[in-house]
């Protein structure tokens, strides 16, 4: 009851100390050396600033600076597109919380980097309709029952896992749309790979949020059945996790700036392929080539000086022979077929 009272106060004092926010400096990108790379796609999740109530049990660590650095580094790499997997801000209805994110989005879009997003739970927290309206104004391509973006020969499916904010008919509409879309993409010769995204992770060892059985029940089986579906990305858990389920890759990439969450390490844990790679702040890129997809996790150094390649692996095109990419760094085992 006490915790609920704290959260209620937090949601209604958006202009007070609970969500106080320092003035954000604009991102200063280096001059571009080359145009955007249409074969490079960036993904980040949970870029929201910490809430005061969260710091009662989770440790802060220059989180706002980390978010700024992530957007800056993504911009410097010049991907063709960036996809944000929810919890872009900590309160979707708050103009104050959108202000720094607006600066980052404007900087990226000024460099012709397309930015898309899906709703997280923080966008629908408190005053849900107001939060969703502000979100929609910034991401007009977004559809609350799922939408599709195709980059080169890679299809990115963006789903809404805030099922409590959907009506029963919208819930069914999205599931049916997802299944139908996967079938169409599988039959489309111009599409080589499908990446599915949603905010809530179907698989996670987080002590704070736990795996979403609702996502498992709605989205996982169609993904596993789809022959071109290769990668399932999500956030919500503020950490990095990598699971291989029936030969396909599920990754949790919630390292965009939210407070880092501890993971369970007991005997009942899911088998995380990256149990030794646990960066505080990170984002992901996927690069398409004729041989396959190269997946790279960039981690922010502990001294906040720059980003390193923390993890890299290849998802091979089954129609092409195996190939080794240059400068590949893998800190964890390759995928288990």
PyMOL commands that set and color helices and strands:
alter all, ss='L'
color gray80, all
select helices_A, chain A and resi 2-12+17-19+52-56+63-77+95-110+128-138+163-165+168-187+213-225
alter helices_A, ss='H'
color red, helices_A
select strands_A, chain A and resi 37-44+79-84+114-117+147-151+154-158+193-200+229-235+240-245+248-253+282-288+292-300+307-316
alter strands_A, ss='S'
color yellow, strands_A
deselect
rebuild
show_as cartoon
